[in-house]
């Protein structure tokens, strides 16, 4: 009989409503936490370590603690969303290739 197991991280979003990011100014920052879980056959079974909560912006990637201290600068500005159709686009696009809206 073969068992496949190990310890791996699992990301948990702690709130449903976004906060305003101090880096990009958009409301796409969420309070999240990364916990370590013991997994058996790729199924998380037991939480081994509870991580510290932090705020991460889904748009620019800025990571801060709840007091505003910066852990990692946001560098994830390669993609944006079209304001008309909502499709994800690359930052250098001037027009949306899906709906034709000017960005």
C-alpha positions, 0 to 999 in steps of 0.5 A: 500500500502506498501513501502520498502525504505531506505538509503544504500551504493553504490560502484562506480569504478571511473577509468577503468585502474588499478594502481600498489598496494603499498602493493602487487605490482600487478596492481589491485588497482582502484580508487573507491568511496562509495556514500549513496543513497536513495532506493525505492524497492531496486532501488537507486533513489537519491544520499544523500551523495557523499563519498571521493575517495580512492584506493583499491586493489582487490587482497590484500585489501589495502586501501589508499588515493591518496597520499599513506596514508594507511587507512586499511592494506591489509589482503585479500590474501586468494585467487590468480589467476592461471597465466595459466587459470585465475581461482581463487584459494586459496593461499595455492594451489601449483597446479591449480586444473583446468588446472594443472599448477604449481603455 
